Amino acid sequence: MQVILDQDRCCSSGQCVLTAPEVFGQSDEDGLVTLRQARPEPSLYPDVRLAAVLCPGGAITVEEATGTP
């Protein structure tokens, strides 16, 4: 999994930080989402997916890995 952020779409609601704090942070300056881990460990995948769904601005994109390494 790879997480991609579009800070231009972020509305600073903080839902992602509440849902997956290991992966997302929030800037103290402007409240925009920050990324702590672009490639989180598998145990965090459900929370990251939920954060993407809950994001009111649609600022989070989750790219799922395809195939086997």
N, C-alpha and C positions, 0 to 999 in steps of 0.2 A: 504494500500500500504506500502511496505517496500522497501527501496533503499539499494542496496549492491554495494560497490565499490571494484574494483580490481586495486589497485595502481600500480601493476606490469605492467598493460596494459595501464596505463595513459601516454599520450604523451605530457601533459601540454599545450594543445591547448587553454584551457580556455573557450571553447564553453558552457560547463555546467554552469559555473559561470555567463556568460552573459545571458544565457537562464533562469536560476532559481537560482538567487543569495541568496534567502532565504534558499535554501536547500544545495547548494554547495559553497565551498570556494576554495582557492588555497593557498598552502603553500608558504610563503615568501622565504624559504630556497631553495627548489628545483622545485617549480612551480606545484607540484603534487596536484591533486584534494583532497579536504577534505570534510567531510560530516558534515553539520550543523544540519541536521534533518534526521534521519533514517526513521521516520514515519511522513511524512509531512501531513498537513491538506488537506482535499479534494479539496479546492480551488486551490492548487498548483499542483494537479495531471497532468493537461495538460502540464504544463511547464516541469515537471520532465520527463514525457514520451518523450517530444520533445528533452530534453537534452540527454536522453539515445540514441535516434536515431541519433542525431548530433555528438555524441562522436566518433571521428575518430579511437580511440584505442579500442572501445568496452568495456570500463572500467566500465560502469554503467549498472547494472541489476535492473530491476523493477519487484518486485513480487507483483502481484495483489492479494487482499484479495478474498477468495472464500467463498461462503456460507454467512450466517448471524450469527452475534454473539449471 
